[in-house]
């Protein structure tokens, strides 16, 4: 996957920095980044927990474009959090499970784990689901952070770390729906009933971080899963009206993602009222990725690498077309390549897909709307 013009990405990255500069903490004041989530930002935790022998993410084509070798990232190169760290001129975040001591986390830590859920496994077991995934839920990741914090500072000086750190809480929650949807044992309405619990779990983690002193938090929403080939394959329909005529995505699945995002935004609004001294930014992954899937005649087709599937989808990478069945298989529900992660990261950082955006960069946003050139 490639972008039409790198200049457009530079403008997006500039817009990201403007958004952060207009928060109470300026870019130069962020000394650490702490991130929580799933495979979209995992930089190696699952690989360190399970081992190379059991995970394809420990073998090529993972990591082949930027690092030259697999790193445990669910990408052929960097993931969203890597671009965010680069924007702040910080080193890439080490996976928490790979750390040997507090000196490894001088500039922050990544607690995200591929396949992680917002809810604990006990929730799914109580719903009668067969739990086949490891419990690295959001509450587990938050506990890891609480265990690490005393190693980085005395309790009396926690504010010195929390005030100057950027917290990325997500993306998380997608697997809470992927697991039950792909199990085939629950109806859509039953899975939909999970959404308030998932968004409550995310809001609770944010609340806990703010109580510990966090001042700036970025919280991504859910992806447009109706555009993901794994969903397109499993929920293929003969009814033309089930598909968006412009994007060819499955409408009801995207509406499910929109419902999650709506509830999450409402939770974040409540948290902002409870904690006026904290800056809570909603990152619109849905909007950023829909711009990839929507047609733009100036751009080429986007490619999304997915879990094993025999769906006869055609993708294009670097000008070459491949049938989906010829693609190398990847674990998990969806893994974007580095170029797609860069779209998401730039949109997040620039404010194009961030709420609340900075009013000071309205003119730049207007320019970006004119110059925007994402892929189909």
C-alpha positions in Angstrom: 0.0 0.0 0.0 1.3 3.5 -0.8 0.0 7.0 -0.7 -0.5 9.3 -3.7 1.9 12.0 -2.5 4.1 12.2 0.5 3.6 15.9 0.8 0.0 15.3 1.9 1.3 13.2 4.7 3.7 15.9 5.8 0.7 18.3 6.1 -1.2 15.7 8.1 1.7 15.2 10.4 2.0 19.0 10.9 -1.6 19.1 11.8 -1.1 16.4 14.4 1.6 18.4 16.1 -0.6 21.5 16.1 -3.3 19.5 17.9 -0.9 18.4 20.6 0.8 21.8 20.9 -2.6 23.3 21.8 -3.0 20.9 24.7 -1.8 22.1 28.1 1.4 20.2 27.6 3.5 21.2 24.7 5.3 18.7 22.4 8.7 19.3 24.1 7.2 18.5 27.5 6.2 14.9 26.7 9.0 12.8 28.1 7.2 9.5 28.0 4.4 7.7 26.2 2.4 4.8 27.7 0.1 2.8 25.5 -2.6 0.2 26.0 -4.5 -1.8 23.5 -4.5 -4.7 21.1 -2.6 -5.8 17.9 -3.0 -2.4 16.3 -0.3 -1.0 18.6 1.3 -4.1 20.1 5.1 -3.7 19.6 6.0 -7.2 20.8 4.1 -8.2 24.0 2.2 -11.1 22.5 5.4 -12.4 20.9 7.3 -12.3 24.1 4.4 -13.9 26.0 3.9 -16.8 23.6 7.1 -17.2 21.7 8.2 -17.3 18.0 7.4 -20.9 17.6 3.7 -20.4 18.1 3.0 -17.1 16.3 3.4 -16.2 12.6 3.9 -12.6 13.8 7.4 -13.8 14.7 8.2 -14.7 11.1 8.2 -12.8 7.7 6.5 -11.0 6.1 6.1 -9.2 9.5 8.6 -6.4 10.0 10.2 -6.8 6.6 9.8 -3.2 5.3 11.2 -1.0 8.1 13.0 -3.2 10.6 14.1 -5.9 8.2 13.0 -8.6 10.6 9.9 -9.5 12.7 9.5 -7.5 15.9 6.2 -8.8 17.2 4.3 -5.9 15.5 1.3 -6.9 13.5 2.5 -5.1 10.5 5.1 -5.3 7.7 6.7 -2.3 9.4 5.8 0.2 12.0 2.4 0.6 13.7 0.5 3.6 14.9 2.3 4.1 18.2 5.7 4.1 16.4 4.6 7.1 14.2 3.3 8.9 17.3 6.6 8.4 19.1 8.6 9.6 16.1 6.4 12.7 16.0 7.5 13.5 19.5 11.1 12.6 18.8 11.0 9.8 21.3 12.3 6.2 20.9 10.0 3.4 19.9 8.1 2.1 23.0 9.5 -1.1 24.4 7.0 -3.9 25.0 6.4 -4.2 28.7 6.9 -7.9 28.8 10.4 -7.5 27.2 11.6 -5.1 29.8 14.4 -6.1 32.2 14.2 -3.2 34.6 13.0 0.4 35.0 15.9 1.7 32.9 14.2 0.1 29.8 11.2 2.4 30.3 12.9 5.7 30.5 10.7 7.1 27.7 7.6 5.0 28.4 6.2 1.5 27.8 3.8 -0.3 25.6 1.3 -2.6 27.4 -0.8 -3.4 24.3 -1.2 -7.1 23.5 -2.4 -8.6 20.2 -5.8 -10.1 20.6 -6.5 -8.2 23.9 -10.0 -7.4 24.9 -11.4 -4.5 27.0 -13.4 -7.0 29.1 -12.0 -9.8 31.3 -12.3 -13.4 30.1 -14.8 -14.1 32.9 -17.3 -11.9 31.1 -17.3 -14.0 28.0 -17.3 -17.2 30.0 -20.4 -16.0 31.8 -22.0 -15.5 28.4 -21.4 -19.2 27.6 -18.6 -18.6 25.2 -15.6 -20.9 24.9 -12.6 -18.7 25.9 -9.6 -19.7 23.8 -7.5 -16.6 24.1 -5.1 -15.4 26.8 -6.5 -12.9 29.2 -4.4 -9.8 28.6 -7.4 -7.6 29.0 -7.3 -3.8 29.5 -7.5 -4.3 33.3 -4.5 -6.6 33.1 -2.6 -4.0 31.1 -3.6 -1.3 33.6 -2.3 -3.4 36.5 1.0 -3.8 34.6 1.3 0.0 34.5 0.4 0.3 38.2 3.2 -2.2 38.9 5.7 -0.3 36.8 4.9 3.2 38.1 6.6 2.7 41.6 9.7 1.5 39.8 9.9 4.7 37.8 9.3 7.2 40.6 8.5 7.6 44.3 4.8 7.9 45.0 5.3 11.4 46.1 6.6 12.3 42.7 4.1 10.4 40.5 2.8 13.7 39.2 6.2 14.4 37.7 5.8 11.4 35.4 2.0 11.6 34.8 2.0 15.3 34.0 4.5 15.0 31.2 3.4 11.7 29.7 1.1 11.0 26.8 -1.4 8.1 27.3 -2.7 6.2 24.4 -5.7 4.1 25.5 -6.5 1.9 22.5 -7.6 0.9 20.1 -9.2 -1.6 22.4 -12.6 -3.3 22.3 -12.6 -4.6 18.8 -11.7 -8.1 19.9 -14.6 -8.1 22.4 -16.8 -8.2 19.3 -14.5 -10.2 17.0 -14.4 -13.2 19.3 -18.2 -13.6 19.6 -19.0 -12.7 16.0 -16.5 -15.2 14.6 -17.6 -17.9 17.1 -21.0 -18.0 15.3 -22.7 -18.8 18.6 -24.3 -15.5 19.4 -26.8 -13.3 17.5 -26.0 -9.7 16.5 -28.3 -8.4 19.1 -26.5 -10.5 21.8 -23.1 -9.1 20.7 -24.6 -5.6 20.6 -25.6 -6.0 24.2 -21.8 -6.2 25.0 -21.1 -2.6 23.8 -22.1 -0.7 27.0 -19.9 -3.1 29.0 -17.0 -2.6 26.7 -17.2 1.2 26.7 -17.7 1.2 30.4 -14.4 -0.8 30.8 -12.6 1.7 28.6 -14.0 4.6 30.5 -13.1 3.0 33.8 -9.5 2.6 32.8 -9.3 6.2 31.7 -10.8 7.3 35.0 -8.2 5.2 36.9 -5.3 6.8 34.9 -6.6 10.3 35.5 -6.9 9.5 39.3 -3.2 8.5 39.1 -2.4 11.8 37.6 -2.7 11.4 33.8 -3.3 14.7 32.1 -3.3 13.9 28.3 -5.1 10.8 27.0 -5.8 9.8 23.4 -8.7 7.3 23.0 -9.3 5.7 19.6 -12.6 4.4 18.4 -13.5 1.1 16.7 -12.6 0.3 13.1 -15.0 0.1 10.1 -15.1 -3.7 10.4 -17.6 -3.9 7.6 -14.7 -3.1 5.3 -12.4 -5.7 6.7 -12.0 -8.8 4.4 -12.4 -11.3 7.3 -15.8 -9.8 8.0 -16.6 -9.5 4.3 -15.8 -13.2 3.9 -17.6 -14.6 6.9 -20.7 -12.4 6.4 -20.9 -12.5 2.6 -24.4 -11.8 1.4 -26.3 -12.2 -1.8 -28.4 -9.2 -1.0 -26.9 -6.2 -2.8 -28.6 -3.8 -0.3 -26.4 -5.2 2.5 -23.4 -3.4 1.0 -22.5 0.3 0.7 -22.5 1.0 -3.0 -19.5 3.4 -2.7 -17.2 1.4 -0.5 -18.6 -2.1 -1.0 -18.4 -2.5 2.8 -21.1 -4.4 4.8 -23.4 -1.7 6.1 -24.8 -3.4 9.2 -21.3 -4.3 10.5 -20.1 -0.7 10.1 -23.3 0.5 11.8 -22.3 -1.8 14.7 -18.9 -0.1 14.8 -20.6 3.3 14.7 -22.7 2.3 17.7 -19.6 1.4 19.7 -18.0 4.7 18.8 -21.2 6.7 19.7 -21.3 5.2 23.2 -17.6 5.7 23.6 -17.8 9.3 22.7 -20.6 9.8 25.2 -18.5 8.2 27.9 -15.6 10.5 27.0 -17.8 13.5 27.2 -18.9 12.5 30.8 -15.2 12.0 31.7 -14.3 15.4 30.5 -17.0 16.9 32.7 -15.7 14.9 35.7 -12.1 15.7 35.0 -11.9 19.2 33.5 -8.1 19.4 34.2 -7.4 16.4 31.9 -7.3 16.5 28.1 -9.1 13.6 26.6 -8.9 13.3 22.8 -11.1 10.9 20.8 -9.2 9.5 17.8 -11.6 8.7 15.0 -10.0 5.5 13.5 -13.3 4.9 11.8 -13.2 8.1 9.9 -9.5 7.8 9.1 -9.8 4.3 7.6 -13.1 5.0 5.8 -11.1 7.5 3.8 -8.9 4.7 2.7 -11.8 2.6 1.6 -13.7 5.4 -0.1 -13.0 6.0 -3.8 -10.7 8.8 -4.9 -9.7 8.7 -8.5 -6.3 10.3 -7.8 -5.4 7.4 -5.5 -4.9 3.6 -6.0 -6.5 0.8 -4.1 -5.7 0.1 -0.5 -4.6 -3.3 0.7 -5.5 -4.7 4.1 -3.7 -7.8 5.3 -6.1 -10.1 7.2 -6.4 -13.3 9.0 -6.5 -16.5 7.0 -9.4 -16.4 4.6 -10.3 -17.9 1.2 -12.4 -14.8 0.2 -11.8 -14.1 -3.5 -11.0 -10.4 -2.9 -8.5 -8.7 -5.2 -6.0 -6.3 -3.6 -3.2 -4.2 -4.9 0.1 -3.6 -3.3 2.8 -1.4 -4.9 1.0 -1.6 -8.2 0.8 -5.4 -8.3 -2.6 -7.2 -8.0 -3.0 -10.4 -6.0 -6.0 -12.7 -5.3 -6.7 -12.8 -1.6 -6.1 -16.6 -1.6 -2.5 -16.0 -2.6 -1.7 -13.6 0.2 0.4 -14.8 3.1 -1.8 -15.5 6.1 -1.7 -13.4 9.2 -3.1 -14.3 12.7 -5.7 -12.2 14.3 -8.7 -10.5 12.9 -7.1 -7.6 10.9 -3.6 -6.2 10.6 -3.0 -3.1 8.6 0.3 -2.6 6.7 2.7 0.3 7.6 1.2 2.7 5.1 -2.3 2.4 6.5 -1.0 2.7 10.1 0.6 6.0 9.0 -2.7 7.3 7.7 -4.3 6.6 11.1 -1.4 8.0 13.1 -1.1 11.2 11.0 -4.9 11.8 11.2 -4.8 11.3 14.9 -1.9 13.5 15.6 -2.9 16.2 13.2 -6.4 16.6 14.6 -8.1 15.7 11.3 -9.6 12.7 13.1 -9.3 13.9 16.7 -12.0 15.3 19.0 -11.9 18.0 20.3 -9.8 19.5 17.5 -7.9 22.7 18.1 -9.7 25.7 16.7 -6.4 27.4 16.0 -5.7 25.0 13.1 -9.1 25.4 11.3 -7.4 26.9 8.3 -4.9 24.0 8.0 -7.8 21.6 8.2 -9.5 23.4 5.4 -6.4 23.1 3.3 -6.1 19.4 4.2 -9.7 18.8 3.0 -8.7 20.2 -0.4 -5.4 18.3 -0.6 -6.5 15.1 1.1 -5.7 12.1 -1.1 -6.3 8.7 0.6 -6.6 5.5 -1.2 -9.6 3.4 -2.2 
